[in-house]
Each structure stands twice: as structure tokens, then as C-alpha cells.
Amino acid sequence: MVLLVAASANPLAAQPFAGCPSTEILAAFNAFAGVGKPPPDAWRSWQRDPKAQYIEPWKAFDNVHYVGVCWVSAWAIRTNDGVVLIDTLHEPHVDQLIANLGKIDINLADIKYVLMTHGHFDHVGGAAKLKPLLTNAKFVMMQAGWDEAMESAKASELTPLRWSMIPQDVVVKDGDV
């Protein structure tokens, strides 16, 4: 939400999330935080609907582009040493992430690092599909994130929303460069 405010404050630096119901998303997350129960099934089905989640990629500033979907973010940062992708989304949104990277002229072979912020399925669930496509990329996360992702993926095996996680790649800790 902070990003939305910052982006709207400088229209030259960013484009708005056209069609993304930010107010409803925030209300659902606040309700979840208040009662500790997931949002209703209707909200969860919206969360997985590629058409409802579609957002055009946009340049936030300088070399940073938003390439995620409506309810969960992913970012591409161009550097002199290659592209850094932050988070992988999850199915069924990984194809949209790949398409968004193409729309901003990022070749998958140019991605050097995939920095995964934490082990929740919505931020790392796309890693299994992306790993074979990002042949030059290292997938990076803190040990707690890797552990969380592995446990969560294993717990999902007997659910309708099953997902898998890649084997641990690069582990970082506070202070690493």
C-alpha cells in the first residue's frame, strides 16, 4: 500500500494499478489479521484468477520495474551485471510474470539472481516453474525462508492448492552483500 501511495505521488515515475481493487485487498488482509482466519473462498478464488489479477508492468523509477500481479508483487531490477528478480509469484500467475518481463524487454537468460523475500507460497511458489527457464540465475533466500517454503510446500501436498519448492540454492544472512 505504501508503494501505491508513493507511486501516485509522482505520476512521472509510476503508473497506477488500473483495475486492481486495492481497498478491497487491504480490507481482506486487515480482516485476516484481526481474526487470524483466511479470507472467504470467493476472495481466494479471485486471488487465483489470472484475468482478475492482470496488471501491465510499469516502471517504478530508474531501473526498477513492477512485474507482478494485482495482489502480490514481483520486481525486476536492471543492473550492469544483469537482472535481479524479486519474488516469483505462484501458479497460475507465473506465465504473467514471464510475459511482463518480456514486455519490458528482459530476456530470461539475463536474470542473474532471484531474491525471494520469504517462504510464503505466493512469493516463492513460482520458483519450480522458473528454475529451468532461468538458466543463469541463482535463487537466493535466508535459511528461515528456505525452511518455511519447504515446510509449506510439503504441507500443501494433500490439499487442492498443492505446490512444490525447488531445492535450496543460495542461503544469505543479514549483512551479506
C-alpha positions as CSV (number, residue, x, y, z in Angstrom):
1,M,0.0,0.0,0.0
2,V,2.9,2.4,0.7
3,L,4.1,1.8,-2.8
4,L,0.7,2.7,-4.2
5,V,0.8,6.0,-2.4
6,A,4.3,6.7,-3.4
7,A,3.6,5.8,-7.0
8,S,0.6,8.1,-7.2
9,A,2.5,11.0,-5.6
10,N,4.8,11.1,-8.6
11,P,2.9,10.2,-11.8
12,L,6.1,10.6,-13.9
13,A,7.8,7.8,-12.0
14,A,5.0,5.2,-12.0
15,Q,1.7,4.2,-13.4
16,P,-1.3,3.3,-11.3
17,F,-2.6,-0.2,-10.8
18,A,-5.5,0.1,-13.3
19,G,-8.3,-2.3,-12.2
20,C,-6.6,-3.6,-9.0
21,P,-9.0,-3.2,-6.1
22,S,-6.5,-2.1,-3.5
23,T,-9.1,-1.0,-1.0
24,E,-10.8,-4.5,-1.0
25,I,-7.4,-6.2,-0.8
26,L,-6.4,-4.1,2.2
27,A,-9.7,-4.8,3.9
28,A,-9.3,-8.6,3.3
29,F,-5.8,-8.5,4.8
30,N,-6.9,-6.4,7.8
31,A,-9.8,-8.8,8.4
32,F,-7.4,-11.8,8.3
33,A,-5.0,-10.0,10.7
34,G,-7.9,-9.3,13.1
35,V,-9.4,-12.8,13.3
36,G,-6.5,-15.0,12.2
37,K,-8.7,-16.8,9.6
38,P,-8.1,-16.7,5.9
39,P,-10.5,-14.6,3.8
40,P,-13.6,-16.2,2.3
41,D,-13.4,-18.7,-0.5
42,A,-14.7,-16.1,-3.0
43,W,-11.7,-13.8,-2.2
44,R,-9.3,-16.8,-2.5
45,S,-10.7,-17.7,-6.0
46,W,-10.2,-14.0,-7.1
47,Q,-6.7,-14.3,-5.8
48,R,-6.0,-17.2,-8.2
49,D,-7.8,-15.7,-11.3
50,P,-5.2,-14.6,-13.9
51,K,-7.7,-12.3,-15.6
52,A,-8.7,-10.6,-12.4
53,Q,-5.0,-10.3,-11.3
54,Y,-3.7,-8.9,-14.6
55,I,-1.6,-5.7,-14.4
56,E,0.6,-4.2,-17.0
57,P,4.2,-4.0,-15.9
58,W,5.3,-0.5,-15.0
59,K,8.5,1.4,-14.3
60,A,8.6,2.5,-10.6
61,F,11.8,4.5,-11.1
62,D,15.2,4.4,-12.7
63,N,16.0,0.7,-13.3
64,V,13.2,-0.8,-11.2
65,H,10.0,-2.3,-12.8
66,Y,6.9,-3.8,-11.3
67,V,6.2,-7.2,-13.0
68,G,3.8,-8.7,-10.5
69,V,0.1,-9.2,-10.4
70,C,-2.6,-7.3,-8.5
71,W,-2.4,-9.0,-5.2
72,V,1.3,-9.9,-4.9
73,S,4.3,-8.1,-6.1
74,A,7.4,-9.1,-8.1
75,W,10.1,-6.6,-9.2
76,A,12.8,-6.6,-11.9
77,I,15.9,-4.5,-11.3
78,R,18.3,-4.0,-14.2
79,T,21.9,-3.8,-13.1
80,N,25.2,-3.6,-15.1
81,D,25.8,-7.2,-14.1
82,G,22.4,-8.5,-15.1
83,V,18.8,-8.5,-13.9
84,V,17.7,-9.2,-10.3
85,L,14.2,-10.6,-10.0
86,I,12.5,-10.2,-6.6
87,D,10.0,-12.9,-5.9
88,T,8.5,-15.5,-8.2
89,L,4.7,-15.2,-7.7
90,H,2.8,-18.5,-7.8
91,E,0.7,-20.5,-10.1
92,P,-1.4,-19.6,-12.0
93,H,0.5,-16.3,-12.3
94,V,4.0,-17.3,-13.4
95,D,3.2,-17.1,-17.1
96,Q,2.0,-13.5,-16.5
97,L,5.3,-12.8,-14.7
98,I,7.2,-14.2,-17.7
99,A,5.1,-12.2,-20.1
100,N,5.6,-9.0,-18.1
101,L,9.4,-9.5,-18.1
102,G,9.2,-9.8,-21.9
103,K,7.1,-6.6,-22.2
104,I,9.9,-4.7,-20.6
105,D,12.5,-6.4,-22.8
106,I,14.1,-8.6,-20.2
107,N,15.4,-11.8,-21.6
108,L,15.1,-14.7,-19.1
109,A,18.8,-15.5,-19.7
110,D,19.8,-12.1,-18.4
111,I,18.3,-12.8,-14.9
112,K,21.3,-13.4,-12.6
113,Y,19.6,-13.6,-9.2
114,V,16.1,-14.3,-7.9
115,L,15.8,-12.8,-4.5
116,M,12.9,-14.4,-2.6
117,T,11.7,-12.3,0.3
118,H,10.2,-15.1,2.4
119,G,8.9,-18.6,2.1
120,H,5.1,-18.0,1.6
121,F,3.7,-19.8,-1.5
122,D,2.6,-16.5,-3.1
123,H,6.2,-15.2,-3.2
124,V,8.1,-18.4,-3.9
125,G,5.6,-20.8,-5.4
126,G,6.7,-19.9,-9.0
127,A,10.3,-20.9,-8.4
128,A,9.7,-24.5,-9.5
129,K,8.5,-23.3,-12.9
130,L,11.0,-20.6,-13.2
131,K,14.2,-22.5,-12.2
132,P,14.6,-24.4,-15.5
133,L,13.8,-21.3,-17.5
134,L,16.2,-19.0,-15.7
135,T,19.3,-20.9,-16.7
136,N,21.8,-18.3,-15.5
137,A,20.0,-17.4,-12.2
138,K,20.8,-18.2,-8.6
139,F,17.8,-18.4,-6.3
140,V,18.5,-16.7,-3.0
141,M,16.8,-16.6,0.4
142,M,17.6,-16.6,4.1
143,Q,17.6,-20.0,5.8
144,A,14.4,-19.3,7.6
145,G,12.7,-18.6,4.3
146,W,14.0,-21.8,2.7
147,D,12.8,-23.8,5.7
148,E,9.4,-22.1,5.7
149,A,9.0,-22.7,2.0
150,M,10.0,-26.4,2.2
151,E,7.6,-27.0,5.2
152,S,4.8,-25.1,3.5
153,A,5.2,-26.9,0.2
154,K,5.3,-30.3,2.0
155,A,2.1,-29.4,4.0
156,S,0.3,-28.5,0.7
157,E,0.8,-31.9,-0.8
158,L,-2.6,-33.3,0.3
159,T,-4.5,-30.1,-0.4
160,P,-6.2,-28.8,-3.6
161,L,-3.7,-26.0,-3.7
162,R,-0.6,-28.2,-3.9
163,W,2.7,-26.5,-4.9
164,S,6.3,-27.6,-4.9
165,M,9.5,-25.8,-3.9
166,I,12.9,-26.0,-5.6
167,P,15.9,-27.5,-3.7
168,Q,17.7,-24.9,-1.6
169,D,20.1,-22.9,-3.7
170,V,21.9,-19.8,-2.2
171,V,21.4,-19.0,1.5
172,V,22.1,-15.5,2.7
173,K,22.1,-13.9,6.1
174,D,22.0,-10.4,7.5
175,G,25.0,-8.4,6.3
176,D,25.7,-10.4,3.2
177,V,26.5,-8.4,0.0
